[in-house]
């Protein structure tokens, strides 16, 4: 029998995987995909809680979050593409002109 | 089955609406404006911001809430709205000559800036965690693009990419925090969260959720240890964008920060106040010590903005009516002061060639005595010298902390202010005591930059000498 706990556990695992991905991967595209994983972990938690609490708000939030995530993709990919055009290299360890 | 009519009250979101409409008009206007007339789009944007400010002023004292308790027009949110509109208008005044000199004068610059302002206003007036999140994203997404607006310059692109990755990362933390708070309390409405917590004790899940919310806010206002993006992003972004980001984002994010923690989570105050106090100490100390080591003015001001976030956090720890009003006053004072400092840095630049190293300022006082004086006044105000705005702000915040039994925190704040005097005075010493470097001749300060600088400096002095009206306005801004 699946309970809300299973869903929340899964969402927590996904969230942690995403966070670890952002911290250890060095390609901005992969880092960005990890961030999307974190957002979707939050979506899963919202849907699970919404079902558990009998409160439809949580499901509506998921629509809002998906919209925001789509906007974020547009902006993020645009910046990454501009970076790639300028230096033909997008490894974040080599993007290091700014320091101090 | 009854159909519920949505509680739509456009009047209370009028300021955000007006800014949004202005952004759309500017976006359409950009299509029909010839390249040499792009500055009119800037004037149009300022006009929209002025109208939005009047709309906010007409709502003063209305204390109305709308959209089923999602948004509120209380004086706290309106004061922040006015602060944000002022900072955006001054930033645009600085931007018009700046983006022309750097050959990035496209109408989209103003559109993105206005879109970000709309997000800030939403964030400052939201009373629901989901609306705060939407405001946060609407605020952040245009700023990612603005940071990378100098597309030809890899430094600007680097700032954009860093800001984007870390901003999106922090948004994910914030969002997961909202999800956990929703799970623990069954609502995302701030008032209902407070009511729910007053009846039942918290759970571990709630504590984790609140912790994640704090991480999200800490990223946005740049609290140590979530500050490492700040110096790089502030350094690489176009200077006018840095000026705008350093003040307006803080006003909006601190508004939501105060509203969430002081209004929705007083039941957990024992825990988060201790955490916030530790963050405040770390932020002030590390911000000021790191600023001591900088040779670049933009990086120095970036670390100084981190330190100022620490001072404002003291007002949150105090968690009192005076703390709240002192934070509002401080945000206003910091806005005009920091914009004045950035305005002076922009005024001293030579066309597209900017002087950003502190040693470049040598002898500026002889060539540009008025700009040097303005920069001196703003830096003294940032350091907290009377009779300038920064002094009154610090006085109010430290006073609020002492009143509520956090005297040790105020003492650390005062000690930090003393440390900060050293690095704020370094450019001043360079300007007045050193021999002029070459290349000063023939630099003319753009009239719009001079106007912005004049407004900022007059505000800094006025808020410092006659602070009473602004304090009264801020004190009327208590959350219901």
Interface residues (C-beta under 8 A of the other chain):
Chain A: X8 X11 X15 X18 X19 X22 X28 X31 X32 X35 X38 X39 X41 X42 X45 X46 X48 X49 X52 X53 X55 X57 X58 X61 X64 X65 X68 X71 X72 X75 X76 X78 X79 X80 X82 X83 X86 X87 X92 X95 X96 X97 X98 X99 X100
Chain B: X130 X133 X134 X137 X141 X144 X145 X148 X151 X152 X154 X155 X157 X158 X159 X160 X161 X162 X164 X165 X168 X169 X171 X172 X173 X175 X176 X178 X179 X180 X182 X183 X186 X187 X188 X231 X232 X235 X236 X294 X296 X299
